[in-house]
Amino acid sequence: MSSPLQTELDTILHGAAIFPLTDRAFLRITGPDATRWLNGMVTNNIKDLAPGEGNYNFLLNNQGRIQGDCTIYREYREPESGDARYLLQTDASQIDTIQQLLDKFIIMDDVELSRELVVQGSSFPQEMFKGFAVIGKTADELFGKVMGEILNEFLLVDLPKAGTLVWGTYAGTPSFVLSPPETKKAVEVWSSYSDLDAVRTEFQKLGAIELSPAAIEAYRILSGTPKYGVDIRNTDTAKDLPQETAQTHALHFTKGCYLGQEIVERIHSRGQVHRTFTTFSLSALPATLPSPLTAEGKPAGELTSAITIGDQTFALGYIRREALDRLNFDGGTATPTPVPISLI
């Protein structure tokens, strides 16, 4: 018999699921110098984003160590001046650090950072907006039905392609839809509508289930997605480099100079790093995380996230490239494995 967690994961793979977004925050970057300046602050190419497009980025220090991660979208309605405007989305736990880091490097640049969101020319505190995500194999089908029949002010009947931002209104209230980059069958709905729960209910009426926090975490691990502060670290004992995280979609190698680029390019020219981020299957759940890995008694990496689903345990973590065989940790063994979401 399947466990509740397995049932929820199976729904993602074969149906659709929803869950509230309570851990996100936004920062707007505007001004005549915004494009040039922001492109010099992050690892991806934002200057060539078309209106409404977005991409995933790291922020680095001069030593090339990751200071934070975020997704940056170019807003699709530009002001009369023609200056591009950008919406940065990140985990709420990072927003203060990222804003402070960016603000530190505004010297003579005509750039403004703001926590306000602007919809149809009016500014609103981001606290007014609540969000929920729709994910799963049939997410596009449900999205089309609900958006077409309930939120028809968006004029959307298809799931927006990955890496896009669409502004709109619902019941006359400011709203927007994000489809995160590098994801499939997923969308975020954000609105200031006071009864947004009623919109979520429409998805549930069509068969979507609400995911538990455990299922959200399990899906993250099984899909091989690292989380900043857990799998991507900037601590006294662990300071990760971009290529070590295996998130190559956050890097652009021909866009020009940016903070930390010299280190990234040096690693790129060598062709590899000493360790890499990967998924593991485990014989048991680690007693504590992070959990060091050893091979023949020598340090070989570490486990950073882990989850047990039924009688299987999976983890995320780092492994030295030469240590590709069976590994040990306190309480069990670990084996590198391809992203296992298809096994659920």
N, C-alpha and C positions, 0 to 999 in steps of 0.2 A: 504494500500500500504506500502511495506517495505521501510524503510529509507536506504540511501546508506550504513550506518554503519551496519545495519542488513543484507544487501546483502553481504557485505564483510565477516561478520562472518559466514553466511550461506555457503559461498564458502569454508571456512576452513573446515566446518563440512562435506561437501559433495563433494568438489573438491580439488583444490590446489591453494595456494597463495605464492607470493614471496615478499620480502622486503629487502632493503639494510641494511647492518650492519655497522653503523657508530659510535657505542658507545662501542666497544670492544677493549681490549688491552691484550697483552701477555707478560709473563715473563718466561724465561727458567731458570731451576734450574739444575745445573750439578755439577759433582765432585765426588770423591770416597766416600764421606760421605753424598751425597745428599739424599739417601733413608732413612737412619737412622735419619738424622737431620730433614728433611721435615716431616717425620711421627710424629715427636715430636712437630711439630708446628701447625698442623691442626687437625680437629676433626674426620676425616674419616681415613680409613686404606689405605694408598697409597703404603705401602711396599709389599702388595700382589697383586697389579695391574699387570696383564699380559701386555706385550708389545702391545700398541695400545688401552688399556683400560683407562677409566677415571671415576672419581666420584666427587660429589659435596661436598664442605667443608666450614666450618666456620673457621675463625681465631679469637681466644679469647685472653683476657688479664688474669692476674692472678686471677681476681675476677669472671671469667667465662662470662664476658660480650662480646658480639659480636663486633669485630673490623673490620670485612669485610667478604665477601663471595667470592667464586671462584670455578671454576671447574679445576681439575688437571688431565692431561692425561700423561701416561707414553709413551714416544716416542718409536716406535717399531723398529727402527734401532739403535742398541747400538754400541758404538765405540769398537775398538779392545780390549780395557782394560776391557770391560764387565760392566763398571759402568752404571747404569740406569740413564736416563735423563728424565726430566719432563717438560711439557709445561703447564703453569698456564694461564687460561683465566679468565678475570673479566671485570667488567664495567670500561670504560676508566676513569671515575671519581674516581675510587678507586686505580688505579694502582700505583700511587706515594706513597700513604699511605701504601699499602700492601708491596711494595718493601722496604720502610723504616722500617716497622715493622719486616720483615724477616731479613733484613741486620743487624738490632740491635742485633739479637740473633746468628749471626755467630761469635763465639768466637775463639775457637781453631779448628773449623771444616773446612775440605777441601771442601768447597762449593762455587760455583760461581753463581751469579744472573746476567742475561743479558736480554736486550730488543731485541736482535738480534734473528732471526729465522734461523735455519739451515735446508736446504733441500738438500739431496743428497751430503752431505759433504761440502756444501758452505754456508757461512753466509750472511744473507740479513737483512737490516733494516726492521722492521715490517711495517713501513710506506709505503713500496712498495706494500703491500698486501691490496686488497680490498675484501670485502665479501658480500654475500647475503644469505638469508635464504629461504628455501622452506619448506612449512608446509601445512598440510591438509590431508584429507582422501585418496586422490589419489596421494600424494606426491611421494610415492614409485614408482608408475607406471610412472610418468613423469620423475623422477630421473633416472630410468633405461633406458628410451628412450634417454634422453639427454646425460647422461654419457656414454651410450653404443655407441651412434652414433656421438656425438660431442666431448666429453672429454674421448675418448676411451683409452687414455694413462693411465687412472686410473685403467683400467681393472675392472670396477665396473658396474654391471647391476642391482644390488639390493640396496635398501636403507640400509646403514650400521646400525647395531643394535645400540640401545641407549647406549651411553657411549663409543664411539669408535673414534679413530683418524686414518686417512689414508693419507699418503703422496703420492704425485705424481707430474706430470707435465702436462701442457697443452700448446700446440704449443711451446714446449721446454722451458716453463717458470715454475718456482717453484710454486706449488699449493698444497693445502691440503683440506681435507673434515673432518668436525667434526659432530658427531651426539650426541647432548647433553644428559647426563644421565637423567633418570626419565622423558623422553619426549616420545611422540608417534608421528610417522609420521612427523618427522622434521629433517632437515639436514642443515648444514652451508657449503657453498662453498667459499673457500678463494684462491685467485690467484694473482700473480703479472702480469698476462696477461694484456696488455695495453687496450684491448677492451673487458673487462669483461662484459660490458653492452650487447655485442652481444650474450654472453652465456645466460644472463637473458632473452634476446629476444626469444631464443629458447624455454624456458619454457612458455613464453607468447603465442608463436605460438601454443603450445599444450593445451592452455586453462587456464593457470595460470593467476590470476589477481595480480596486485601490491597493497599491503595493504597500507592504509593511516596510519599516526602515531596514529590517534584516534582509528583505528581498532586494531592496535598492542596493545595499552594500554587496550582496552576493552577486548581483548582475554586474556591478562595477568590477569586482575581482575576476569573475569569469570572462569578462570581455577584455581583460588586460589593461584596464584604465587606471593609471596612477593618480593618487590624490596628493596635492601639495600639503606639506605638513605631516604626512603619514608615509607616503612612498617616495616623494620628492622632498628632500630635507635641506634645511639651512640652519644647522645647529653646531654646537661646539665639537661634536663628534662625527658629524656627517654633513658634507657640503657637496651636493651633487652637481655634475656638469651636464649640459644639455644632451650630448650624445649618449651619456650613460643611461638616460631614461628611455631610450629607443623611441622617443616622440619626434621623429624626423619631420612630421608635418608642421612642427612649430618653428622650423628653421628655413631660412632662405639664404642661399650662398652667393647670389649675384646682385643683391640689391644695393650694396654699398655699405658704408661704415655705420656701426651702431655700438652701443655700450657693451663691452665684452666680446666684440667680434674677433679680435686678434686671437684669443684663446680658442674660440669655436673654429676659426679657419685653420689654426695650427693642428687641431685634432683632425679636422676634415682632410687635411693634406697627408696626414699619416695613414689615414684609412681606417682607423679603429681606436677604441678605448680599451683599457684593461679589463673593464667589467661592463656588464649590460643588464638592463632590466628585463625580466621575463616572468612567465607563469610557472608554477610548480604544482605537482600532485604530491601530497604528503601522506605518511602512514598514520599520523595523529595530529591533533591540533596543538600548536606550541603553547606552552604554559604562559609565556610572556612574549610580547613583540616590542621592538624588533628582536629577532632571535638569530644569533650568529650561525653561519653554516661552515662546516669543515669538510675537507676531503683528505683522507689519510692523515688526519690529525692536524692539518694545516688550514689556516683561514681561507675560505673560498667564497664568501659572500654573506648575505643576510636575508632573512624573511621580514617583510614589512607589514603585510596584511594577510589575513587568513580567514577562511570560512569553512564550516562543515555542512554538507548538504547530503542528507541521507547517510549512507555509509562511505561517502567520499569526502576528502578534505583537499582544498585547493588554496594556493597562496600566490602572492606577488612578492617580488624581491629582486635582489641583485646577485649575479654570479660572475666570478672571474671567467674569462673566455676559455682558459685552458682547463677549467674544472667542469667538464661536461658529463661526468659519470654520476653515479649515486652519491648523494651528499648526506651528511649527518647534522642534526641539530639536537639540542637538549630535549630528549623525549621522543625522538623519531628520526625518520629518513625523508629526504626530499628528492624528487626527480624532476628536472626541467621538462616541460610539456608544452605543446602548442596551446594557444588560447582554447580553453575547453568548453566554451559556451555551447557549442554544437552537440556536446555530449549530454546535455541536460534534457 
